[in-house]
């Protein structure tokens, strides 16, 4: 398995447990120490993890980037990931962002995206478009957090909305952990979950909520045309 072996046993053993997402005042390990630990990664694995971070991190989004550009970048990133589990983890995170972006577009009074418009990522794009007027886009079973997120959005509770979305992303990451303790997948999933803890721990009710709303308004997750989960 790519990334398995003694270097990653040592690396994962050196990383503290993250604990509950919403309980931490600060991540269990700070960014500088985490980066020092990551020196144990093989160069090719570190490149994969950095590409994944650039694709998924909200604070790494370029608000000036056009949808078509993001589509191309997402395609390159997904194609460069060495294993299916990381592709699925990326898919789950981008599908969350797509569903929330749809909520915000509809809340702002926009009509459903027209067919052919590259506006969202993953399995639910067509369902969302076809069920634009349904409160949860008929996705309440697949995405049970979507209804509460809509309620927080409509109530103007940006902090509550971010809490729901980060919790959904945390749960999505946890689903991929089984069977991966000391390999590349374990490292990548740890870092994705660490970024959620770090984001929540530094949340500011004014500045961060405004930034978050801007990101969701202006940087919709999109996927390469024809990409499907295998």
C-alpha positions as CSV (number, residue, x, y, z in Angstrom):
1,X,0.0,0.0,0.0
2,X,1.3,3.4,-0.9
3,X,2.6,5.3,2.1
4,X,2.5,2.2,4.5
5,X,5.5,1.2,6.5
6,X,7.7,2.3,9.4
7,X,7.9,6.0,8.5
8,X,4.1,6.4,8.8
9,X,3.9,4.3,11.9
10,X,6.3,6.7,13.5
11,X,4.4,9.7,12.1
12,X,0.9,8.6,13.2
13,X,2.2,7.5,16.6
14,X,3.5,11.1,17.1
15,X,0.2,12.8,16.4
16,X,-2.1,13.4,19.4
17,X,-5.7,12.5,19.2
18,X,-7.8,15.3,17.9
19,X,-10.7,14.9,20.3
20,X,-14.3,16.2,19.7
21,X,-14.5,18.8,16.9
22,X,-16.5,21.4,18.8
23,X,-14.9,21.0,22.2
24,X,-11.3,22.1,21.5
25,X,-10.1,25.7,22.3
26,X,-7.1,24.9,20.0
27,X,-6.0,21.9,18.0
28,X,-4.2,19.2,19.9
29,X,-1.0,20.0,17.9
30,X,-0.2,23.4,16.5
31,X,0.5,24.1,12.8
32,X,4.3,24.5,13.2
33,X,4.7,21.2,15.0
34,X,2.4,19.4,12.6
35,X,4.5,20.6,9.7
36,X,7.6,19.3,11.4
37,X,6.0,15.9,11.8
38,X,5.1,15.9,8.1
39,X,8.8,15.9,7.2
40,X,8.5,12.1,7.6
41,X,6.3,11.9,4.5
42,X,7.7,10.7,1.3
43,X,8.0,13.6,-1.2
44,X,5.4,12.1,-3.6
45,X,2.9,11.6,-0.7
46,X,3.4,15.0,0.6
47,X,2.7,16.4,-2.8
48,X,-0.6,14.5,-2.9
49,X,-1.6,15.7,0.5
50,X,-0.8,19.3,-0.4
51,X,-2.9,19.1,-3.6
52,X,-5.8,17.7,-1.6
53,X,-5.5,20.6,0.9
54,X,-5.4,23.2,-1.8
55,X,-8.6,21.7,-3.3
56,X,-10.6,21.3,-0.1
57,X,-9.5,24.1,2.3
58,X,-12.0,26.9,2.4
59,X,-9.3,29.4,3.2
60,X,-7.3,28.3,0.2
61,X,-10.1,29.2,-2.3
62,X,-9.3,31.9,-4.7
63,X,-12.5,34.0,-5.0
64,X,-11.4,35.2,-8.4
65,X,-11.1,31.7,-9.9
66,X,-13.8,30.9,-12.5
67,X,-15.8,27.8,-12.4
68,X,-14.2,26.4,-15.5
69,X,-10.8,26.9,-13.9
70,X,-11.8,25.1,-10.8
71,X,-13.3,22.2,-12.9
72,X,-9.9,21.8,-14.6
73,X,-8.0,22.0,-11.3
74,X,-10.3,19.5,-9.6
75,X,-9.9,17.1,-12.4
76,X,-6.1,17.3,-12.2
77,X,-6.2,16.8,-8.4
78,X,-8.5,13.9,-8.5
79,X,-6.6,12.2,-11.2
80,X,-3.4,12.6,-9.2
81,X,-4.7,11.0,-6.1
82,X,-3.2,7.5,-5.8
83,X,-6.1,5.7,-4.2
84,X,-9.8,5.5,-4.2
85,X,-10.3,6.3,-0.5
86,X,-8.8,9.7,-0.8
87,X,-10.9,10.4,-4.0
88,X,-14.0,9.4,-2.0
89,X,-13.0,11.7,0.9
90,X,-12.5,14.6,-1.5
91,X,-15.8,13.8,-3.2
92,X,-17.7,13.8,0.1
93,X,-16.2,17.2,1.2
94,X,-17.0,18.8,-2.2
95,X,-20.5,17.4,-2.2
96,X,-21.1,19.1,1.2
97,X,-19.9,22.4,-0.2
98,X,-22.1,22.0,-3.3
99,X,-25.2,21.3,-1.3
100,X,-24.7,24.4,0.9
101,X,-23.9,26.5,-2.1
102,X,-27.2,25.4,-3.6
103,X,-29.0,26.4,-0.4
104,X,-27.4,29.8,-0.5
105,X,-28.2,30.4,-4.2
106,X,-31.9,29.5,-3.6
107,X,-32.1,31.6,-0.5
108,X,-30.8,34.5,-2.5
109,X,-33.7,34.1,-4.9
110,X,-31.7,32.5,-7.8
111,X,-33.4,30.0,-10.1
112,X,-32.0,26.4,-10.5
113,X,-28.8,26.3,-12.4
114,X,-29.5,25.6,-16.1
115,X,-28.5,22.2,-17.6
116,X,-24.8,22.3,-18.7
117,X,-23.7,24.9,-16.2
118,X,-20.7,23.8,-14.2
119,X,-21.8,24.8,-10.7
120,X,-21.5,21.8,-8.4
121,X,-19.7,18.6,-7.7
122,X,-20.6,15.0,-7.4
123,X,-23.6,12.6,-7.2
124,X,-26.3,15.1,-6.2
125,X,-26.0,17.9,-8.8
126,X,-28.8,16.6,-11.1
127,X,-31.0,15.8,-8.1
128,X,-30.6,19.3,-6.6
129,X,-31.3,21.0,-10.0
130,X,-34.4,18.8,-10.5
131,X,-35.8,19.4,-7.0
132,X,-34.8,23.1,-6.6
133,X,-38.1,24.0,-4.9
134,X,-38.0,21.1,-2.4
135,X,-36.7,22.3,1.0
136,X,-34.0,19.7,1.2
137,X,-33.8,18.9,-2.5
138,X,-35.1,15.4,-1.6
139,X,-31.7,14.7,-0.1
140,X,-32.7,14.5,3.5
141,X,-31.8,10.8,3.8
142,X,-28.5,11.1,2.0
143,X,-27.6,14.4,3.7
144,X,-29.5,14.6,7.0
145,X,-27.7,17.8,8.1
146,X,-29.2,19.7,5.1
147,X,-32.5,20.5,6.7
148,X,-30.9,22.0,9.9
149,X,-28.5,23.9,7.7
150,X,-31.4,25.4,5.8
151,X,-33.0,26.5,9.0
152,X,-29.8,28.1,10.3
153,X,-29.4,29.9,6.9
154,X,-32.9,31.2,6.9
155,X,-32.6,32.4,10.5
156,X,-29.4,34.3,9.6
157,X,-27.4,32.2,12.1
158,X,-24.0,32.1,10.3
159,X,-22.3,30.6,13.3
160,X,-24.8,27.8,13.6
161,X,-24.6,27.2,9.9
162,X,-20.8,26.8,10.0
163,X,-21.1,24.5,13.0
164,X,-23.4,22.2,11.1
165,X,-21.3,22.2,8.0
166,X,-18.0,21.5,9.8
167,X,-19.7,18.7,11.8
168,X,-21.0,17.2,8.6
169,X,-17.4,17.4,7.1
170,X,-16.0,15.8,10.3
171,X,-18.5,12.9,10.1
172,X,-17.7,12.4,6.4
173,X,-14.0,12.2,7.2
174,X,-14.6,9.7,10.0
175,X,-16.4,7.4,7.6
176,X,-13.1,6.8,5.7
177,X,-10.9,5.9,8.7
178,X,-11.7,2.2,9.2
179,X,-8.7,0.1,8.4
180,X,-6.3,3.0,8.0
181,X,-4.1,3.6,11.0
182,X,-0.5,3.9,9.8
183,X,-0.6,4.7,6.1
184,X,-0.9,7.6,3.7
185,X,-4.7,7.6,4.0
186,X,-4.5,7.9,7.8
187,X,-2.2,10.9,7.5
188,X,-4.3,12.6,4.9
189,X,-7.5,12.1,6.9
190,X,-5.9,13.3,10.1
191,X,-4.9,16.5,8.4
192,X,-8.3,17.1,6.9
193,X,-9.9,16.6,10.3
194,X,-7.2,18.7,12.0
195,X,-8.1,21.6,9.6
196,X,-11.7,21.4,10.8
197,X,-10.7,21.6,14.4
198,X,-8.3,24.5,13.7
199,X,-11.0,26.4,11.8
200,X,-13.6,26.0,14.5
201,X,-11.2,26.8,17.3
202,X,-10.3,30.2,15.8
203,X,-13.8,31.0,14.7
204,X,-14.8,34.6,15.2
205,X,-18.5,35.4,15.2
206,X,-18.0,38.5,13.0
207,X,-15.0,38.2,10.8
208,X,-15.0,34.4,10.2
209,X,-18.8,34.3,9.5
210,X,-18.5,37.0,7.0
211,X,-15.6,35.3,5.3
212,X,-17.4,32.0,5.3
213,X,-20.5,33.6,3.7
214,X,-18.3,35.2,1.0
215,X,-16.7,31.9,0.2
216,X,-20.0,30.1,-0.1
217,X,-21.5,32.8,-2.2
218,X,-18.5,33.3,-4.6
219,X,-16.6,30.0,-4.7
220,X,-19.0,27.1,-5.5
221,X,-17.5,23.7,-5.6
222,X,-17.5,22.2,-9.2
223,X,-16.4,18.9,-10.7
224,X,-14.8,17.9,-13.9
225,X,-17.5,17.0,-16.4
226,X,-18.1,13.2,-16.6
227,X,-16.2,12.4,-13.4
228,X,-18.0,9.7,-11.5
229,X,-17.3,7.6,-8.4
230,X,-16.1,4.1,-9.2
